[in-house]
Amino acid sequence: MKDAGQSWVPDDISLDKPNPARIYDYYLGGHHNFAADREVAERTKQAFPDIRIGAVAHRAFLRRVIRFLATQGLDQYLDIGSGLPTAGNVHELARAVNPDAQVVYVDVDPVVIAHSGAMLRDVPYATIIQADLREPSTILEHEEVRRLLDLDRPLSLTMTAVFHYVTDDQVAYRSARVLTDALAPGSYVVISHTALEEGREELLGRGAEAYRAAANVRPRTWPEIARFFDGLELVEPGLVRGPLWRPEGPDDLLLDQPERYLGVVGVARKP
């Protein structure tokens, strides 16, 4: 049963089923999570103790990359797999640099849709739609995407921490290709992904097993992650661990221990 503080949860959502967006919210110190989410989060943390600090470092990477894109003159943002809103959302970060920025968030999770929709109700330059990354055409053809974004002009396509939930390689690469093919030259693509590396197979296996109650996860090798950027030009510093992507200062989180960040990030421009 929902309490008074859970009015943002749709009536048909079970509070007993853990959810990746709410687990991520928990790792970030948020309050939009339930006991089932926290249980899986803590089990996963036992298998992979750095997952919480890695989530915070990933959020810091997202802040840096949105500021970078805004300084490149981009005023359109398509954020797929946006998750629950937290401090420093894409529309807030982008408009701090470019007051004309327009943003469409995309997520498949009805809880994310409900809460983000309420937050964005009175924000004319940003919206959220419910759609699945595995069906990219439905995203590109959505009326809200067409209303707020002009696909004939450069935009930012952000797909962070989402492709490792698409476990079928053929579907994952096809989705990336359909989306990037639809972009105008001068657009940027941002991807982060859990990385499978030699010597860490057992660690990732334990973490994936602990997380399985919420979702199946498919870590990929660095070359497999690089395939998502086929046909694009990676910007410096290329494909790196999150803390190493254009750090802001020597005290940046995990900058001195980037190996604790179990993932790879990249930003690429469409020529």
C-alpha positions as CSV (number, residue, x, y, z in Angstrom):
1,M,0.0,0.0,0.0
2,K,1.2,3.5,-0.9
3,D,1.7,6.1,1.9
4,A,1.1,9.8,1.5
5,G,4.6,10.4,0.3
6,Q,4.2,8.0,-2.6
7,S,1.5,9.9,-4.5
8,W,3.8,10.0,-7.5
9,V,3.6,6.2,-8.0
10,P,1.0,5.0,-10.5
11,D,-1.8,2.9,-8.9
12,D,-0.9,-0.2,-11.0
13,I,2.8,-0.3,-10.0
14,S,3.8,-3.0,-7.5
15,L,5.9,-1.7,-4.7
16,D,7.3,-5.2,-4.2
17,K,9.1,-5.5,-7.6
18,P,12.6,-3.8,-7.7
19,N,13.2,-1.3,-10.4
20,P,16.5,-0.2,-12.0
21,A,15.6,3.5,-12.0
22,R,14.7,3.5,-8.4
23,I,17.8,1.5,-7.5
24,Y,19.9,4.1,-9.2
25,D,18.0,6.8,-7.3
26,Y,18.8,5.0,-4.1
27,Y,22.5,4.9,-5.0
28,L,22.4,8.6,-5.6
29,G,20.9,9.3,-2.2
30,G,17.4,9.9,-3.5
31,H,14.1,9.2,-1.9
32,H,12.1,7.7,-4.8
33,N,12.7,4.1,-4.0
34,F,11.1,1.3,-1.9
35,A,12.2,-1.5,0.3
36,A,12.4,-3.9,-2.6
37,D,14.7,-1.6,-4.5
38,R,16.9,-1.0,-1.5
39,E,17.2,-4.7,-0.8
40,V,18.5,-5.4,-4.3
41,A,20.7,-2.3,-4.2
42,E,22.4,-3.5,-1.0
43,R,22.8,-7.1,-2.3
44,T,24.4,-5.8,-5.4
45,K,26.6,-3.5,-3.4
46,Q,27.8,-6.5,-1.4
47,A,28.9,-8.1,-4.7
48,F,30.3,-4.8,-6.0
49,P,31.2,-2.4,-3.2
50,D,32.0,0.5,-5.6
51,I,28.6,0.6,-7.3
52,R,27.3,3.5,-5.2
53,I,30.3,5.8,-5.7
54,G,30.3,4.7,-9.4
55,A,26.8,5.9,-9.7
56,V,27.7,9.3,-8.3
57,A,30.7,9.5,-10.6
58,H,28.5,8.7,-13.5
59,R,26.1,11.5,-12.6
60,A,29.1,13.8,-12.5
61,F,30.1,12.7,-16.0
62,L,26.6,13.5,-17.2
63,R,26.8,17.0,-15.8
64,R,30.2,17.6,-17.5
65,V,29.1,16.2,-20.9
66,I,25.8,18.3,-21.0
67,R,27.8,21.4,-20.2
68,F,30.3,20.5,-23.0
69,L,27.5,20.0,-25.5
70,A,25.8,23.2,-24.6
71,T,29.0,25.1,-25.2
72,Q,29.1,23.5,-28.7
73,G,26.0,25.4,-29.5
74,L,23.5,22.5,-29.2
75,D,20.0,23.6,-28.3
76,Q,18.3,20.2,-28.7
77,Y,18.6,17.2,-26.5
78,L,17.1,13.7,-26.8
79,D,17.8,11.8,-23.5
80,I,16.9,8.1,-23.8
81,G,16.8,6.1,-20.6
82,S,16.6,9.2,-18.6
83,G,15.6,7.6,-15.3
84,L,14.0,9.4,-12.3
85,P,14.7,13.1,-12.1
86,T,17.4,14.2,-9.7
87,A,19.5,17.3,-9.1
88,G,21.1,18.6,-12.3
89,N,18.7,17.3,-14.9
90,V,19.6,17.7,-18.6
91,H,17.2,20.6,-19.2
92,E,18.5,22.5,-16.2
93,L,22.1,22.0,-17.1
94,A,21.6,22.8,-20.8
95,R,19.6,25.9,-20.2
96,A,22.1,27.2,-17.7
97,V,24.4,27.6,-20.8
98,N,21.9,28.0,-23.6
99,P,18.5,29.4,-22.5
100,D,16.9,28.2,-25.7
101,A,17.6,24.5,-25.1
102,Q,14.7,22.1,-25.7
103,V,14.7,18.6,-24.2
104,V,12.8,15.4,-24.7
105,Y,13.3,12.6,-22.1
106,V,12.5,9.0,-23.0
107,D,12.0,6.1,-20.6
108,V,10.1,2.9,-20.7
109,D,9.4,2.8,-16.9
110,P,5.8,4.0,-16.0
111,V,7.1,5.2,-12.6
112,V,9.7,7.4,-14.3
113,I,7.0,8.7,-16.7
114,A,4.6,9.5,-13.9
115,H,7.1,11.3,-11.7
116,S,9.0,13.1,-14.5
117,G,5.7,14.1,-16.1
118,A,4.5,15.8,-12.9
119,M,7.8,17.6,-12.6
120,L,7.8,18.8,-16.2
121,R,4.1,19.7,-16.4
122,D,4.7,23.4,-16.3
123,V,8.0,23.3,-18.3
124,P,7.2,24.2,-21.9
125,Y,10.7,23.5,-23.2
126,A,11.0,19.9,-21.8
127,T,8.8,16.8,-21.8
128,I,9.0,13.0,-21.3
129,I,7.6,10.3,-23.4
130,Q,7.2,6.6,-22.7
131,A,9.0,4.5,-25.3
132,D,11.4,1.6,-25.6
133,L,15.0,2.0,-26.9
134,R,14.5,-1.4,-28.6
135,E,11.9,0.3,-30.8
136,P,13.8,3.4,-32.0
137,S,11.3,4.3,-34.8
138,T,8.6,4.9,-32.2
139,I,10.9,7.4,-30.5
140,L,11.8,9.2,-33.7
141,E,8.2,9.4,-34.9
142,H,6.6,10.4,-31.6
143,E,4.6,13.6,-31.8
144,E,6.4,15.2,-28.8
145,V,9.8,14.5,-30.3
146,R,8.6,16.1,-33.6
147,R,7.1,19.1,-31.7
148,L,10.1,20.0,-29.6
149,L,13.0,18.8,-31.7
150,D,14.0,19.5,-35.3
151,L,15.8,16.3,-36.6
152,D,17.1,18.3,-39.5
153,R,19.3,20.3,-37.2
154,P,22.1,19.0,-34.9
155,L,21.1,17.6,-31.5
156,S,22.4,15.7,-28.6
157,L,21.4,12.0,-28.4
158,T,22.2,10.8,-24.8
159,M,21.9,7.1,-24.0
160,T,23.7,6.7,-20.7
161,A,23.6,3.5,-18.6
162,V,20.9,2.0,-20.8
163,F,22.3,-0.2,-23.5
164,H,23.5,-2.8,-21.0
165,Y,19.8,-3.5,-20.3
166,V,19.4,-4.4,-24.0
167,T,20.9,-7.9,-23.7
168,D,20.3,-8.9,-27.4
169,D,23.3,-7.6,-29.3
170,Q,21.5,-7.6,-32.7
171,V,18.7,-5.4,-31.2
172,A,21.1,-3.2,-29.3
173,Y,23.3,-2.4,-32.4
174,R,20.3,-2.0,-34.7
175,S,18.7,0.5,-32.3
176,A,21.9,2.5,-32.1
177,R,22.2,2.5,-35.9
178,V,18.6,3.6,-36.5
179,L,18.9,6.5,-34.1
180,T,22.3,7.7,-35.2
181,D,21.3,7.4,-38.9
182,A,18.4,9.8,-38.2
183,L,20.6,12.5,-36.8
184,A,21.7,15.6,-38.7
185,P,25.4,16.1,-39.3
186,G,27.0,18.0,-36.4
187,S,24.9,16.0,-33.9
188,Y,26.6,14.4,-30.9
189,V,26.0,10.9,-29.4
190,V,26.7,10.2,-25.7
191,I,26.9,6.6,-24.4
192,S,28.0,5.0,-21.2
193,H,28.0,1.3,-20.6
194,T,29.0,-1.3,-18.1
195,A,32.3,-2.8,-19.3
196,L,33.3,-6.5,-19.3
197,E,37.1,-6.7,-18.7
198,E,39.6,-9.5,-18.2
199,G,40.0,-10.3,-14.5
200,R,36.6,-8.9,-13.5
201,E,34.3,-11.5,-14.9
202,E,33.6,-13.1,-11.5
203,L,32.9,-9.7,-10.0
204,L,30.5,-8.7,-12.7
205,G,28.8,-12.1,-12.6
206,R,28.2,-11.8,-8.8
207,G,26.8,-8.2,-9.3
208,A,24.6,-9.3,-12.2
209,E,23.2,-12.2,-10.2
210,A,22.4,-9.9,-7.3
211,Y,20.7,-7.4,-9.6
212,R,18.7,-10.0,-11.6
213,A,15.5,-9.5,-9.5
214,A,15.4,-6.0,-11.0
215,A,16.7,-6.6,-14.6
216,N,19.1,-8.7,-16.6
217,V,22.3,-6.9,-17.5
218,R,24.7,-7.5,-20.4
219,P,28.1,-6.0,-19.8
220,R,30.1,-5.7,-23.0
221,T,33.8,-5.5,-23.8
222,W,35.5,-2.2,-24.8
223,P,35.5,-3.2,-28.5
224,E,31.8,-4.2,-28.3
225,I,31.0,-0.8,-26.7
226,A,33.0,1.0,-29.4
227,R,30.7,-0.6,-32.0
228,F,27.9,1.7,-30.9
229,F,29.9,4.6,-32.3
230,D,30.4,3.2,-35.8
231,G,30.3,5.9,-38.4
232,L,30.8,8.6,-35.7
233,E,33.9,10.6,-34.7
234,L,34.9,10.2,-31.0
235,V,35.9,13.4,-29.4
236,E,38.8,13.6,-27.0
237,P,39.6,11.8,-24.8
238,G,37.8,9.0,-26.7
239,L,36.5,5.9,-25.0
240,V,37.5,6.1,-21.3
241,R,36.3,5.4,-17.8
242,G,33.8,8.0,-16.7
243,P,36.0,9.9,-14.2
244,L,38.6,10.4,-17.0
245,W,36.3,12.1,-19.4
246,R,37.3,15.8,-19.3
247,P,37.6,16.1,-15.5
248,E,37.1,19.6,-14.0
249,G,39.8,19.5,-11.4
250,P,42.2,17.3,-9.5
251,D,39.6,16.6,-6.8
252,D,37.0,15.1,-9.1
253,L,35.5,11.9,-7.8
254,L,37.5,8.8,-8.6
255,L,39.9,10.7,-10.8
256,D,42.8,9.2,-8.9
257,Q,41.1,5.7,-8.9
258,P,39.3,5.4,-12.2
259,E,39.5,1.6,-12.1
260,R,36.8,1.7,-9.4
261,Y,34.4,3.0,-12.1
262,L,33.2,-0.2,-13.7
263,G,32.2,1.3,-17.0
264,V,33.1,3.0,-20.2
265,V,31.9,6.4,-21.6
266,G,32.2,8.1,-24.9
267,V,31.0,11.1,-26.8
268,A,31.1,11.2,-30.6
269,R,30.1,13.7,-33.3
270,K,28.3,12.8,-36.5
271,P,30.3,14.1,-39.5
